[in-house]
Amino acid sequence: MLKQSEYKQRLEQTQIMVLDDEPSIRWVMDRTLSQAGYITHLAADAPEARQLLKNHSIRLAFVDINLPGQDGLSFTR
């Protein structure tokens, strides 16, 4: 069983991706998650997000449903 300090350290190393075409949403999410200790990766569209998924160990993704080109629902499939 993990000690609380070990759990917190692992949690803070969690890499999260934010996929949103609105720069202000990406900025707010990045700032909030970074201040909480998470590693954030930002993408403005599906191709950029796919590249991030190839290059990083993303554990959680916040995906906008209304994206230009490919909508968020089809991206998650």
N, C-alpha and C positions, 0 to 999 in steps of 0.2 A: 504494500500500500504506500502511496506517495505521501510524503510530508506536505503540509500546506505550502511551505516555501518552494518545494520542488514543483508542485502543481502550478503555483503562480508563475514560476520561471518558464515552464513549458507553455503555459497559456499565453504569456507575453511574447513568446517566439512564434506564435501562430501567424501565418501569412494570410491576409485577407485581400481579396480583389474587389474593387468597386467598378462596375461597368455602367456608365451613365453618360449620355451625350451632353448633359448640361454641366459646364465647368463649375458652376457654383455648388451644385450637389456634390460633385467629386471633391471639391475643396473642403466643404463642411464634413463630409464623411472621412476624408483623410485626416483632417485636424482632430476630429473626435476620436477616431480609432488610434491614431498615433499617440495622442495624449494618454490613452488608456494602456499604452505599451505594445500595441500590435504593430506588426510590419504590414504596411499597406502597399498595394499595387493598383494603379489607376489606369482605366482604359476608357476611351471615348466611343469605341465601336467594337463590333464582334471580331473582326480580324485582329485588332490590337489585343483583345482579351484572349483570343486563341494563342497568340504568341506568348503572352504572360503565363498561360497555363502550361505551355511547353517548357518554359524556362524556370519556373518557380514551383515550389511545393505549396500550392494554394489549398488551404483547408476550408475556407468559407468564401462565398461570393455573394455580394449584393448586386443584383442585376435589374436594371430598369426594364420594364415591360415594353415601353414604346421607344424603340431604337430605330434610327434610320437604317435602311438596308435589310437587316434581319432583326425581327422582334426578339425580345428577351426570352419569351417562352420557347421558341424554336431553338434559340441558342443553348438553352439548358439541356435540351434533349441531345 
